[in-house]
Amino acid sequence: MKRQIKNLKSKGIDIEKGLYYCSGNESLYQEILDTVLEEGGEKKELIKQYAATRDTKHYYLEVHALKNIAATIGATELMEMAAKHCEAIKKGNDALMKEEAEILLNKYEEILDIIKE
């Protein structure tokens, strides 16, 4: 799926950062975006499931992976939100997971929608 990556910038994606992580290779960046889009639905469901069952171990693993991929594609706001959740879990505080998992998932969905365009 080809997209105009420059359009992502106007939607809040830091494409320069994403391209930096891809050594300036636009094709690789496109492939990563495609993978994020393909796996997004499944990842969202896992995060939702782990939050609902209060499975902090698996929630942390999925959100940590989300943090990394968000950073890689330049989705800075999503990356920061995910990092906040990871830090809370590492400190033994699952309140953020309980209270704000849906907010994190909504932001993730927003990023997936941006990529789809």
CORJO-V864824 format. One record per backbone hydrogen bond with DSSP energy under -0.5 kcal/mol. NH is the residue of the N-H (numbers start at 1). CO is the residue of the C=O. Records with the same first field share a line. If there is no record, write none. Layout:
# CORJO-V864824
NH: CO  CO
This chain:
# CORJO-V864824
5: 3
7: 4
8: 4  5
9: 5  6
10: 6
11: 8
12: 9
13: 8
14: 12  74
15: 13
18: 14
19: 15
20: 16
21: 17
22: 18
23: 20
24: 19
25: 22
26: 24
29: 25
30: 26
31: 27
32: 28
33: 29
34: 30
35: 31
36: 32
37: 33
38: 34
39: 35
40: 36
41: 37
43: 39
44: 40
45: 41
46: 42
47: 43
48: 44
49: 45
50: 46
51: 47
52: 48
53: 49
54: 51
55: 50
56: 54
59: 55
60: 56
61: 57
62: 58
63: 59
64: 60
65: 61
66: 62
67: 63
68: 64
69: 65
70: 66
71: 67
72: 68
73: 69
74: 70  71
75: 70
76: 74
79: 75
80: 76
81: 77
82: 78
83: 79
84: 80
85: 81
86: 82
87: 83
88: 84
89: 85
90: 86
91: 87
92: 89
93: 88
94: 92
98: 94
99: 95
100: 96
101: 97
104: 100
105: 101
106: 102
107: 103
108: 104
109: 105
110: 106
111: 107
112: 108
113: 109
114: 110
115: 111
116: 112
117: 113
